[in-house]
Amino acid sequence: MKLPVRLLAAALPLLLAACAPAVRPAPPKADLSVLLDQQRAREHALARADHWVLQGKIGVSNGKDGGSGTLTWTQDGESYEFVVRGPVGSKSFRLHVTPEGAVLEGLDGGPLRSPDAESLVQKALGWHVPLRDLRAWVLGLRADSGPAELSFGADGLPSQLTQDGWNVAYPGWDAQRQPAVPTKVFAENPPYKVKLSVESWSFQ
C-alpha cells in the first residue's frame, strides 16, 4: 500500500533525525577562578620543594646560533648546579651558582667567575637564559619577578605563562606526580629560545 505523499513528507524529517548520530553537549569548561585556585595550591606545595634533580635535554638559540646537550640540574636550596654535556666533539661545562656568585668550569681559560650567573653564561657561551625565573618556570610556577599571565589546557594545568618578557609554553606534563610537574618547557623571548625536555624528576 502506498502512503500519501503528504504523509511521507511529514515522516521524512523524523526518520532522518532517528538516523543521525546523537550530539553530546560539550563538557563545561572549568571556571578560570577554579583553575587559578588549583594553580595557587600547586605553587604553595612546590614552593617548598628546593632540593631536587632534573635529568633531560636543553636547547638554546639566539635566532642565528645555538647549542644543545643533556642536562643535569641539581637544586640545593638557594644554590644549584647545571651540568651540560654536548654531543660528541662539542664542549661540556658545569655551572655552579650560590647566593655569593657563579662559577663556570669546563671552558678554555680555566674557571670563570661572576657575581651574576646570567651575565656569565651570556658572555662565555652566548646563551641568553633567564636563570633567575627558570627555577620557577621549570616547575610550572610563576616566578616572583613581576606580574604573570596564565592560560590553561583541557587538563586544567598551565599551557602558557607570560612573564618578564618571556612566553613559556608547557606542551607536556607528568600528571602521575602530585602535584603535577612539566615534562616539556619551551621559553621564548624573540629572538631567544630555551627548550627543556625533562626525562626524570627526583625530589628529596
C-alpha positions in Angstrom: 0.0 0.0 0.0 1.4 3.4 -1.0 1.5 6.1 1.6 0.2 9.6 0.6 2.9 12.0 -0.4 2.0 14.4 2.4 2.4 11.7 5.0 5.8 10.7 3.6 6.9 14.4 3.7 5.9 14.6 7.3 7.6 11.4 8.3 10.9 12.0 6.5 12.4 14.6 9.0 11.6 12.1 11.8 13.3 9.3 10.0 16.4 11.4 9.3 16.5 12.6 12.9 16.4 9.0 14.1 19.3 8.0 11.9 21.5 11.0 12.7 24.2 10.4 15.4 23.5 11.8 18.8 25.3 15.0 19.5 26.6 15.2 23.1 26.9 18.6 24.6 30.5 19.7 25.2 31.6 19.3 28.8 31.6 22.6 30.7 34.9 24.4 30.9 36.4 24.8 34.3 35.9 28.3 35.7 39.1 30.4 35.5 38.9 31.2 39.2 38.8 27.5 40.0 41.9 26.9 37.8 43.7 29.7 39.4 42.9 28.3 42.9 44.3 24.9 41.8 47.4 26.7 40.4 47.9 28.5 43.7 47.7 25.2 45.5 50.3 23.7 43.2 52.6 26.7 43.8 52.1 26.5 47.5 53.1 22.8 47.5 56.1 23.2 45.1 57.4 26.4 46.6 58.7 24.2 49.5 60.5 21.9 47.0 64.0 23.3 46.9 66.0 20.0 46.8 65.6 18.1 43.5 67.4 16.8 40.5 66.2 17.2 36.9 67.6 15.0 34.1 66.8 15.9 30.5 67.9 17.8 27.4 68.4 21.5 26.8 68.4 23.5 23.6 69.2 27.2 23.3 69.1 29.6 20.3 69.6 33.3 19.7 67.9 33.2 16.3 71.2 32.5 14.5 73.4 30.3 16.7 72.5 27.8 19.3 73.6 24.9 21.4 72.2 21.7 22.9 73.1 18.9 25.2 72.0 16.7 28.0 71.3 18.5 31.3 71.6 17.5 34.9 70.1 20.3 37.1 70.6 19.8 40.8 68.8 22.3 43.0 70.1 22.5 46.6 68.2 25.2 48.4 69.3 28.6 47.1 72.2 27.0 45.3 72.1 25.0 42.1 74.3 23.3 39.6 73.9 22.8 35.8 76.0 20.1 34.2 75.6 20.2 30.4 77.2 17.6 28.2 77.2 18.4 24.5 77.2 16.0 21.6 80.4 14.1 20.7 83.1 16.6 19.8 81.5 19.6 21.4 82.3 21.1 24.8 80.7 20.3 28.1 80.5 22.6 31.1 79.5 22.9 34.7 77.8 26.0 36.2 77.7 26.2 40.0 75.6 29.0 41.4 75.3 30.1 45.0 73.9 33.3 46.6 77.5 34.6 46.5 78.1 34.2 42.8 78.6 31.8 39.9 81.5 29.6 38.7 81.6 28.2 35.1 84.0 25.3 34.5 85.0 23.3 31.5 85.7 26.0 29.0 89.0 27.3 27.8 90.8 29.7 30.1 90.0 27.9 33.3 87.1 28.5 35.8 85.2 31.7 35.0 83.6 33.6 37.9 80.9 36.3 38.2 78.5 37.6 40.8 75.7 37.2 38.2 75.1 33.8 36.6 73.0 35.0 33.7 75.6 37.5 32.5 78.4 34.9 32.9 76.6 32.4 30.7 75.8 35.1 28.2 79.4 36.3 27.9 81.1 32.9 28.0 78.6 30.9 25.9 76.4 33.4 24.0 73.4 31.8 25.7 70.6 34.1 26.9 68.9 32.0 29.6 66.6 33.5 32.2 68.1 31.6 35.0 66.5 33.6 37.8 63.0 32.9 36.6 63.7 29.5 35.1 63.8 27.8 38.5 60.1 28.6 39.0 59.1 28.1 35.4 60.6 24.7 35.1 58.2 23.6 37.9 55.3 25.2 36.1 55.1 28.1 38.6 55.0 31.8 38.3 58.3 33.5 39.3 58.4 36.3 41.8 59.9 38.7 39.2 56.6 40.5 38.5 53.1 40.1 37.1 52.3 37.0 35.1 49.5 35.8 32.8 48.4 32.2 32.7 46.4 30.1 30.2 45.2 26.6 31.0 44.8 23.5 28.9 41.9 21.0 28.9 43.7 19.1 31.7 43.4 22.1 34.0 47.2 22.6 34.0 49.1 25.7 32.7 49.6 25.7 28.9 51.1 29.2 28.6 52.8 31.5 31.0 53.8 35.1 30.1 56.2 36.9 32.4 59.1 39.2 32.4 59.1 39.5 28.6 59.1 35.7 28.1 56.4 33.4 26.8 56.6 29.9 28.4 54.7 27.0 26.8 54.0 23.7 28.5 53.4 21.0 25.9 53.8 18.1 28.3 53.1 17.3 32.0 53.8 14.4 34.3 50.3 14.2 35.9 51.2 11.0 37.7 53.0 13.1 40.2 51.1 15.0 42.8 51.4 17.9 42.3 52.0 17.6 38.6 55.3 18.8 37.1 56.1 19.7 33.5 58.0 17.4 31.1 58.5 20.0 28.4 59.2 23.7 28.9 59.6 26.0 25.9 60.5 29.6 26.8 60.8 32.3 24.1 61.7 35.9 24.1 62.4 36.6 20.4 65.0 36.0 19.1 66.0 33.9 22.2 64.6 30.4 22.8 65.2 27.9 25.6 63.8 24.4 25.3 63.8 21.9 28.1 62.7 18.3 27.7 62.6 16.6 31.1 63.3 12.8 31.2 63.1 12.4 35.0 62.4 14.3 38.2 63.8 13.3 41.6 62.6 15.2 44.7 64.3 14.9 48.0 
